[in-house]
Amino acid sequence: MSNRTADAVDDAGSTTNGGVGGSGSANGRQASKKQVEKVVLQYLKSKGYRNAEKALREDATLDGAEITISDLASAFPANEIGADANVPEWVLFYSEAEQGNPDAYSQSYRELRRWIDSSLDVYKHELYAASYPIFVHAYLDLHMRGLHEKAAEFMELYSRDHIVHHSKDIEVFSTLTTKEHVEENALAKLYRDNKYGIRMTRVGFELLLSFLQDHHFTLLMRTVNQYLNIRTIDGTVPISSEPEADVGITGHTQNQLDHFNSQDIALGSVPLDPFVRDEVERTLQSEAGRHAKDSASDEASALLDTFAKAKQDNAANALAARDVIPMPPPRGVEIEQQIANLKALRKRVALGPAALPSVCMYTLHNTDNTMCCATVSEDLSLLAGGFSESYIKLWSLKHEPLRGFQSNFYPHSVNSEEEMEALREKTAEDSRRLVGHSGPVYGLDISFDSKYLISCSEDKTARLWSLDTLTNVVCYKGHNYPIWDVAFAPQGFYFATASHDRTARLWSCDNICALRIFAGHLSDVNCVRFHPNSKYVVTGSCDKTVRLWDVQRGSCVRVFTGHTGSVDTVAISPDGRIMASAGEDQTVNVWDLGSGRRMESLAGHTGPVYSLAFSQEGTLLVSGSADETVRAWDVKRSSAASDHPIVAQRRSDLEQAKTADPNAMDIDVEGASSAKAADSDSVAKDTTGSAEKTKNGTANGNESKKRDAAGIWKSKHVVESDALLSTWRTKSTPVYTVAMTKRNLAIAIGAFTL
């Protein structure tokens, strides 16, 4: 027990001295001030708080026989305790009447839990850590009092708060059913005989004590005094999965995250639909037969061979039928998409340390710092941006007109495709605004077939837009606060949202209500992405953790800790085995989804990281950041690749540059100049309007701060990881989004800032 805790109890005792002295019961019996002081003195003596005991004895000049708690309780009729008595409630707790309340633990712990949920994010983690031993001892106390049904109910209600980090212990505690079990169980005896170490900030500790005292939760205060050893520290309490000497009980594993992350998960690919497989083969064979003596026949034959190999790989890694999430019947678009993927596979460039990707940078000009997000379609035909002025803007990257339908369009009256085209708007514009949201648009995603766009906004809704009619089709409501991110499933039909209400939700396009609610994060859920097999959803949060959720069960199956700041972006490799996360701490963490362990931490960025994308082989990772750079990282480093002549030469050039200028930072190891990178920017896109606060924190009022911060980011010195392969600079353009095409072309999108 820390001296700080003892002092707090002493302070509570001092408050009690001034609070006693009123009338007790109707018959005029009263508890004197001296009696209460003696009770407090006896309590301090029993707990070993010698300094506090000595101070109280000197101030109160106590002498004579010490009165017991039972004697004090007998001075008040049981039916009047807490009703008219002026004795402070924290003293009455020690009376037999208070100890007989079977709901005291549940009520006080429920209020503590609510208070922690509503506390500041910076203190939530340490307060939740302190609530675990309180939960354990409340549960054990209920059993010791013979309230076994109340104990089982208590465990059922609140064990989920701590299952992630203490799953083993909770499994053991849940098997206890009697007082004898508690007395004989080795784990229960370990908790009862030893104090549980907790690290808290000074402010967090004061907040906890103030809450318990202000609400007169002396039952919980007793648990804190008797069973917790709280050590206050300066700064913040780090979130770590590694064992710490002064946390928990000595000799007992306090963080059992590895045990939680050992749950079985299915990371295989989605099996090919039999109908799609047969139709693709039939289409390719038909094309090969129709062009029997020209180059088209050779290409079709090569596609058949590629498809045969793809079928073998899919069969070897496919999910079991029971693990496949339900999908609507396949349409013709799935067949076309499969053939397009085969053609891209044949022309794909294998990337690695010796073969870096080409990067196509789209820079949006004249946005007036109102752009909040951006995305691009898989076929690179459309680019979309979300703005703080509540609209979405579409651009055709093929410079084709974006034409919706005229206002007198009635679908039931159209009998042919020619009639439908005749009813389209007569415009040659290759950009279009989509208006419907009533707040800033924070997230966008385009379906794999480029038929639909999903958006989310501060107005707490998600909207589905048809890219054929350029109209809003559905508005999805369910979140209670702004929605920060949205993402389509790889196969379409499903999408997920991430919100300020600390939840992520699963939706289907044909249902206006959420199918699943993923609750467990302690703060805002900033980003969400689907696993390639659509069976899992990954979320990143302001609570500095990343979680993997099972779509079918709606439960969390992995928790990844290690970030020191908010997690703003996540990405999963196409094979579904590796996940990467990044955010405000400027570090990219690479994780193994199977074991839940961190594979590598990649340093090099000097600003928050906004976006991540894997190459199609999963060997290379591309990141975009507020430091106005795009960087490529070698995720699966091998000795053969490291010894390649091109890699060795690049490493030698980098060392020479650092030797020539020790203060140099963010050296482009490819030797490309900033001017050359700027020349690859796209044609300016015109957007206008005033700025409100955006997800990236930019606004007219604080844009000067952002420019200053960007300058600081550029000047910071960071020790770059060996896995950094290349850095591409932009011209005053923070990179909001990066993506990799099926042919391994890197795409980057940003808004130019002065």
N, C-alpha and C positions, 0 to 999 in steps of 0.2 A: 504494500500500500504506500503510495507516495505521500510525502509531507503535505503536498498540495491538497490531496483528498482529505487528510486528517484535519487540516485547517478549515476546509469547507464544513466538515462535521462540527468542528468547534464553533464556527460561525452560526450554524444551525442551532447549537445549544444556546448561544448567546441570545438569539432571537427568542428562543423559548422562555428564557428568564424574564423577558419583558412581556410575554404574552399570557402568562398565567396569573390568576388572582381574581377572576370573576366568579359568579355564583355557579354552583354545580347543579343541584337538583332542586325539586320543588320543596323538599323538606328542610332546605337550608344548609345541607352538608356541603362543605367546601374543601377543596384541596389547597393547602397553603403554598405560597411561593417556595418556601423552604423545602417542602416535600418534592416538588417538581425538580428543584435544583439537585436534590439528592439522587433522584432517579437518573438525571443526566450524568451526574458524577459517577454513579455506579456503571452506567453504560460505557463511558469513556475509559474507566478503569478496566472493565472486562475486555475491551478491545486493545488495550495497551497504549492508548493515546496519553502518555504521561505528561507531556507539556500542556496539553489542553486541560487535563485533569487538575494539574497544579495551578494553572491560571484561574480556573473556575473556583477551586477551593479557596484561593486567596481573595478573589473578588467577592465571593458570596459569604466568606467567613463561616464555612459549614463546620459543624461539629456534631457529636452525638452519633447515635445508631443510624445506619443507612436504611432508608425505606425501600421496599421492593416495588416492582412494577405491579404486582398483584395487589399490594396494599393500596397503591394509588388508584387502580382500576375499581377497587371496592368502594371508593368514595363516591362513585357515580352509579346511579341505577342503569342497568343495561338498556332499558327502553328509552333512556334519554341521552345516551352518548351520541354526540354529533348533532343533536337537535338544538338544545339550549346551552350546552356547555361551552365555555369560553376557552377551554383547554385546547391548544393547537392540535390539529388533526394528526401531525406527525408523531406527537406523543401518544395520542389515543390509539395509533396503530399497534403499539405494543401491548394494548389491553387484550384480554381474552375475547372480547366482543369483536374487535377488528380482525384478529387472527381467525375467527370463525367464519369470516365472509368467504364463501367458496369462489366468488367471482372477482375477488380483489386483484389477483394476478392477471387475469385475462383483461380486465378493464384498464388497468394501469399500463400493461404492455401494449395494448391496442392504441392507447393515446400516445405512447412513446413512438410507436411505429408511424402513426400519422404525422407526428411532429417531425420525424426524420425525413419522411417523404416530402414534406413541404419546406425543408431547410435549404440553405444555399448549397449549390452543387459542390463547392470547394470543400465542404465539410461532410457531405453525405457518406463518402466512403468510410471515413474514420468512425462516424456515428453508427453506421451499420455494423462495423467490426466490433464496437463496444456493446452493441445490442445482442450479439451472439451469446456471450457468457451469461448475460441477464436472462435470455431465453432459456438456456440450459438449466440454470438454478431455479428459475420459476417452475419449470416442468418437474424437476426433482423434488422441490418443496411440496408441490401438490401431491405427489406420491407419498411423501413422508407424512403428510397430514391425513392420508387415507382417502383423498379425493381422486380416486383412480379414473373415474369417468371424465372428470374435469381435466385431468392431465392428458388423457387420450384426445380429448377435444382440442386442448391447447396445442398439442403436437400437430394435429391435423391442420389447424388453422394457420400456424405460423412457421412450420418447418421449411416451407418452400422459400422463405426469405434467406435461408442459410444453406440450402442443399448444394449449391455450387461449390462452395469452399469447404464444407464440412460434411460431405455426403456419408463418409464412413461412420463418423460419430453419431450422426442422426439415425442411421440404420440401426446402430446398437441401442441407442436410447429408445427408439420406437418399440423395441422388444420388451422393455420393462413394463410390468403390469401391477406389481405389488411393492409395498414398503420393503419387504425382505429382498426383493430383486435389487433395489437401489442400494441396500446395505451390503450386498454380496457382490455386486457387479464391479469388476476391476476398473472400468472406465468411469463409472459414477464415483467410485471412491477416489480416483485420481483427480476429478474435478472438485470434489468436496474437500479434499485434504490439501490442495494447492491453489494458490492464487493465479488467475489467468492474466498474463501480461498483455497490455494494450499500449500502443503508441498513439498519442493524440497531440494536436496542436494546442497551444495554450488557449486560444479563442474557442476551439471546439470543446475543450474540457470545461471551460467556464459556461458555455452554452448548455451543455448537458446537465451540469449541476444546477444551474439556474432553473432549467425546465423542471427537474425533479423536485426542487424546493418550492417553486412557485405553485406547482400543482399538488403539493403535499403527497407525492408518491414516495413515502418513506419506506414502503415495502421494497421498492426498487433501489432506493438509496441504501438500504441495509445490505442488499446484494452487492452493490458497488463497493461499499466499505469492506465487506467481509471477504469477497471472492475475487475482486479485481485489483490488479497492480498496474495503475495507470502512470506512464511516464510521459511527461509533456516535452515537446520538442519545438524548436523554432522552424519556421518555414512550413512546408507541406508534407503530409504523410504519403510516401510513394505507394503506388499499387504494384505489388510484386507477387509472383507465384513462387518465388524462392523462399526457403525457410529462413527465419530471422531469429537470432538468439533471444531477444528480449520480447518476443511476441508469442502468445500462447503459453502452454505449460511446458516447462523444461523436460526434454526427453520424449515429448509427444508431438507428432506431426500436426501443426496447426493449420496448414493450408493444404487441403486435399483436392486441389483443382485437377491434378493429373488423374485421380480416380474418377472424377466426374467426366473428364474428357476421354475416358476409356470406353464410353458407350459405343456400341456397334453402329456404324453408319454405312450406307451404300453409296459409293462414289462412282459407280459404273455409268456408262452412257445409256441413253434411251434406245431400246431396240427398234430397228426399222419396222415400220408398219408393213405387214405382208402386201397390202394393196399397193402402197407406194413403191415397194421394192419391185413387185412384178411389173408395174406400169413403167418404171424407169428402165428396166431391162427391155421391155417391149418397145419403148420409144427409141432407145439407142440401137436396138437390132433393126428396127424399121428404117432408121436413118442410114445405118450402114448398108442395108440392102438397096436403098433408093439411090445411093451414090457409090455404086459398086466399083467404078474405075477412076475415081478422082480423089483428091486430097481429103474431101469431106468424109469419105469412107474410112480412110486411115485414122482420122480424128475420132470418128465414132467408135472404131475398134479399140483405139487407145482408151477412150472413155469407158468402154465395157471392161477392159482389163483393170482400170483404176477402180471401177465400181465393185468388181469382184474382190479386190484386195480390201476395199473399204468394208464390204460385207463381212469378211473374215475378222477384221479388227473389231467391228461392232459386235459380232457374235461372241468374241472372246471376252469383251469387257462389258457386255450388256447387263442391265439390271434384271433381276428376277421379275416375273410377271406381277407378283404381289406388291412390288415396290414402285411400279410405274403409276404415276398419277393419272387420273382419268382425263382424256382429251376428247374433243369433238371429232367426228369422222373426218378423215383427210379430204382435202379438196384438190382441184387441179393445180393450185398455186404451190402446194407442197412438192408436187412432182417437178414443176418448173424450177423451184428453189433447189431441189436435190441435184438436178442436172447442172444448174449454175454453179453449185458448190463443187461438183466434180471437175468442171472446166477450170475453176479457180485453183483447185488442188493440183492440177497438172502444170499450171503456170506459176505456182507458188515458189517464192525464193526462200530457201532455207537460211534462216538467220543464225548468227552466232558472233563470237568475238571478232572473227575475221571477216564477217559479212554483216555489216550494220544496215539497218533499214533506211530507205529514203523517207523523208519527212515532207509532207505537204501541209503548209501552214495557211489557215484562213484567218485573216485579220479583219475585224469589223471596225470601221471608222465612224466618227460622228455619233457615237452612242450616248454621249453626254453622261457616261458612267451610270447608265440605267440598265445595262444588260446584267441579268442575274445568272443565266445559265445558257448552255448551247448544246446541241447534239447534231449528229449527221446520220443519214440512213446507211444501211449496209452496202447498198449498191452505189453510193456516192451520187445519188440523183437529187437529194434534198438536204438542205441545212436549215435548222430551226433555232431560233433564239427566244428566250423568255425575258421580259422586261418588267421593270418596277412600275411601269405605267399600265399594268394589268392586261397587256396584250402579248400575243405570240407573233413573230414574224417569220415567214417561210421564204427561202430563196431556192430557186431551181439552179443547181450547179451545172445543168446541161443547157441552161439559158433557154429552156422551153417555156411557153406561156403557162401560167398557173390560172386556169379558168374554172370557176365554179359554174353553178347553174343559174339561169334567170329566175326571177321571183315567181313567174307563172308556171314553174316546172311542177308537173304532176306525174309521178312515176307510173301510176296505173294506166296512163294514157300512152305510154311509150311502147312501141311494138318492135323496134329494131335499133341496132346500134347507131345507124345513120340518123335516126330521129333524135336519139339522145345527144349526139354530138351537135346537132343543129340547135338544141336548146341550151347549149353552154354559152357563157358570157363571151362577148366579142371584145377581147382584150389581148394585148401583146406583152403585158407586164410579166416579168419573170420573178416577181416577189409579191407576197400577199400577207396582209394582216389578218389574224384570227382573234376576234374579240368575244369575250364571254366571261372571263374571270373579273372579280371585283377587288382584286388585290394583286400585289407583285407576284409574278410567275417564277417559282423557285426551282422547278424540275421539269424536264422534258425527256421523252423517249419515243423512238419510232419503231414500229413493229418490223419483224424480219422481212416481211413482204412489201414494206413501204406503203401499205394501204391505210394504216391508222397511226395517229399520234396521241400519246397520253400526256397530260400536263397536270401540275399541281400548283397550289397557290396559297398565299396568306389567308385567303377567304375560306380555308378549311375544306375545300373541295378538290376533287380530281375530275378532269373532264376528258372524254374520249372524242377525238376529232377524226372525221373521214377526210383523207387526203385526196379522195376522188371528187367529192362534192364540196370540200373545203368548208364544212359546217360542223357544228358541235352536235354529236350524236347522243351522248349520255353525260349526266352530271352525277358523280358519286359522292355521297355525303355520309359521314360517320365519325371522322376525327373531331375532337373538341378544340383543337388549336391549329395554328398554321402547319401546313405540310411542306417539309423541306425537300423531299426527293421522291421520285417515282421511277419504276423500271418495269419493262415488259419481261415476261418469261421468254427464253430462247425460242420456244415453239409457238409463242403468241398465246392468245386466249386469256391467260392469267397475267396479272400485274400486281406489284406490291408498292406500298407507300410508307414513308417514314415521316414522323411528325414530332412537333414540339410537346405533344402530350405523353411522350416517353414510350410510345408503342409504334410498332410496325404492323401493317395489316395486309392481308392477302385478299385479292378481289378477282372475280372473273368478269369478262366483258359483258356477259349476258345477265348479270345480277347486280342490282344497285346496292346491295348490302354486302358488307365484308364477310368473307368465308372464314377467316381466321384472324385472331388478334394475338400478336406476339408481344407479351408484356414481361418485363424483367429488367430492362435498363433503368438506371437510376436518374437519368437525365435525358435531354433531347436525343432522339434518333436522327442522325444527320444524313445518313446515306443507306441505301439498300440495293442489293444485287441478287439475282438468281444464280444458283448453281447450274452448270450446263445441262444437267438432267432434270431440272425444274423440281426436284424433290426437296431441295433445301433453299433457304433464303439466308443471306449474310447481311448483318446490319452493323453499322459503326455509330458510336454515340459520343456525346460530350462527357460521359462518365469514364472516358479513356479506355473503353473495352470494345471488343468486337465479338459478336455472338453469331452462332450458326443455329438456325431453327429448322426443325422438321416440319414440312408443309402439311403432311397428313395428320400428324399428332398435335401440331401446334405448340410443341415444347422445345426448349433449348437443349441442344445436344453437345455444344462446344462453347467454351468461353475463352477468349484470347486476351491476356493481360500483358502489359509491357510498355504501352504508350505513356508518355508523360504529358500529353495534351489531348485536346478533342480530336476524334477520328472523323475526318471529313470525306474520305473516299476509300472504297474497297474494290478489288478486282479478283477474279478467279480464273486460273489457267483453263484453256479449252479442254484439257484432259480431266479436269475436276479434282486434281490432287493437291494443288498449291493455291494458296490465297495470299494476296498482298494488301496491306492497309497503310494509310498515311494520313497526315493532317497537320495540326498546328505545331506539333513538335519538330516538324521539318525532316523527320526520319521515316523511311519506308521500311516496314517490317514485313518479312516473308515468312509464312506459316505453312506447316504441314497439316492439312486438314485431318488426316488419319489419326495422328497422335495428339494434335492440338499444340504441338511445341513450335517454338520459333526457330526457324532455320537460319535466318540471318537478319541483321539490322543494317540498312544501307544509308550512309550519310553522304551528303554532298550538296543538297539544296540549302539555300539560305533564306527561304521564305516558306510559308505554309504550302503544302502540296494539295492541289485541287483535284487531280485526276490521275488514274492509273490504267494501263492496258497491257495485256500479255500478247506476245506473238502467238501464232497459230500452233507452234510446236511447244510453247510454254517454256522455252529456254531463255527468252529475253523479255525484259519488262521496260515499258516506256512510262515516264512520269511527266506531268506538267505542273508548274508551280507559279506562285505569285512572284517569285524572283525573276520572272520573265525568261525562263529557260525550259527547254525540253531535254530530258536526259534519258539515256539508255543504260540498262543495267544487265549484267550477266547473272541470271538467277541460278542456273545449273552449271557452275564452273567445273571444268575438268582439266586435268594436267595437260592433255593433248592440245586443248584449245589455248591454254595459257602459253604454251611453247611455240605457237604458230608464229612465223616470221613477221606477219603484219602486226600481230598483237605485241610482240617483242619490240618492234620499231616504234609503235605508238607509245609504249611504256618508256622507251628511251627518250623520245621527244618530250614527253611530259616531265621527266626528271630534269632534262636540260633547261626547260622553261622555268621550272621552280628554282633551279640553281641560279639562273640569270636574274630572277626577280623573286626573292623569298616571300614578298608580300602579295604576290599575284594570287588570284583566287578565281575559281571556276574556269580554268583553262580549257579551251575547246581542243580536245586531243585529236580531233580530225583536221585541225588547222584551218577550218572554215572561218572566214571573217564575219563580223556582225552585218556588214553591208551585203555580203552574199546571201546571208540568211534572210535579210530584209527583202531582197529582190524576189524571194519566193512567195512573198505575201500575196493574198488574193486581191482582187479588185475591191475598192472601198464599197461598203454597204451603208446606206444612208438611213439613220434613225435619229429622231429628235425627241426632245421633251425634257422636263425637269426630273430630278432623281429623288426618290425616297430611299429609305434604308434598304439595302439589298442583302441577300444571303452572304455575300462576300464582304459585307461591312462597308461598302462604299456609298457615299452620298455627297451631294454638293457641299454640305457643311463641313465634312471631314476629309474631303479629297486631298487637301494639302497635306494632311497627316499621312494619308496613304502614300503620296509621292515621297514624303520624307522617309517613311518606313521602307519604301522600295529602295531608296538610296542606302539606307542602313543595311538592308539585306545584301545588297551588292558588295558592300565593304566588309561584311563579316568574314572572319577567317574560320573555315570549317575543314577538318581533316577528312578528305574524301575517301570513301571505301574503295578497296581494290576492285570491287565488282563494277564500278562505274566505267562504262565503255566510251561514252561520248556525251558531249554537251552541245546543244544547239541554242544559240541566243536569238531572241526576238528583239524587235525595235520597240521598246517601251510598251510591250504587250504582255500582261499577265496571261498565262495559259489556263483557260477554264476547263477545257476538255481535251483529252487525247483518246484515240481509238486506233485499232489495227484492223485493216481489211482482211478478207479471206486470202489475199495474195501477199500479205505481210507488208503493205504500205502503211506507214504511220501517218495518222491525220491529227492535226492540232488546231484548236480554235481558241481565239482570244479577242479581246477588245482593246484597241489602241488607246492609251492614256497619255496625256500631255505631261 
